[in-house]
């Protein structure tokens, strides 16, 4: 199967990290057929990337501003049977793609997610609870330790078959907002949408497909922690409203009942050895869980009073662009003369 790697970027502040992300994709044991760098509404960054990333295809986000719109643009421009996604502030190990694609030898596997290791830019935060590494965009304690079915992958390290997008559409460009808080969990909603549409298909955890996700000091503050927990609760309330509470919150219930108590107990055993680290972990576990649960309750109450305010539905346009792009590629492969714009999608 052919694979395209999509990396989305939006700021020059991460230029060095973006270079490392692209470089890591060129050094794979199983090289991708193409690397697509999508620049999200930043012309200066696009021009610089166009000049320096000669081995990649650099395109501008032609959809709604934000990560979901940029990813959807990457899907439309891609040609692979599988589209792998890597964050612009992450870098992959040499066997990343090889391991990420391995479970897809089973045609019922619609996509995979790998393991995301924190790359501490200001030194390892031993006090940060591992069950809350999801706040940092990393794999968290409680995930499977071997390849196993999962509800959805972490967006920084995932691969999804092309037919998932052509059958149910792309990432929702923001689920909307509750109050002033924008909602996320687009990967969760897409994966649930697809598995509901195609029973028997599943997403798999590929434990050996490893990427390293940069964690700056700015993500190790109390403000970042509590706002992410609260926003996650609101987002999960919105997802459960769209897809049902059972599908939308099943993984979270398992996490609360299993992994969180385990880490609390482990932290208790550390108190004599390192009381400050142990007590900080315990406090953050309790506070983070309470905030996320409160966010879910707040979100559900808000949605009872006022339906979810979602943006304009762009899925029909996404599907049209994707199918037009695929048809153009098929015509070229069949020997037809392409138009002047080749396979460029149009909005």
Number of C-alpha atoms within 10 A of each C-alpha: 10 12 24 24 26 31 26 28 27 22 17 15 9 13 17 11 18 24 17 16 22 25 16 17 26 17 15 16 14 16 19 20 13 20 25 23 27 29 30 25 19 14 13 12 18 22 14 13 23 17 9 11 16 9 13 19 17 24 20 20 26 19 20 19 15 17 23 22 24 28 26 28 28 29 28 26 22 25 19 18 14 24 25 28 24 22 25 26 22 26 28 25 16 19 18 25 26 16 20 26 24 13 20 20 9 9 11 14 18 24 29 31 30 27 25 27 20 21 18 14 11 12 10 11 13 11 16 18 23 19 22 22 16 15 19 20 20 24 23 21 18 17 16 13 12 10 15 14 16 18 18 23 24 21 20 25 30 28 29 24 20 22 12 20 21 17 12 18 21 25 24 24 25 20 22 19 19 23 10 7 13 13 22 22 19 20 19 19 23 19 23 21 17 19 17 14 13 15 9 10 16 21 26 24 26 28 19 20 24 22 26 21 27 23 22 14 12 10 14 15 9 11 10 13 19 19 16 19 23 22 22 21 25 29 29 27 27 30 23 18 17 16 15 13 14 10 18 22 17 12 14 13 11 12 17 15 10 12 16 22 16 15 20 19 12 14 20 15 13 14 13 9 9 12 14 12 17 24 17 15 24 22 13 18 21 13 15 20 19 16 21 22 21 16 21 23 16 16 24 23 12 17 17 10 8 10 12 18 13 14 13 10 10 16 17 12 14 24 19 17 21 25 15 17 22 19 13 20 17 13 14 15 11 9 8 11 11 13 10 7 8 12 21 15 19 13 9
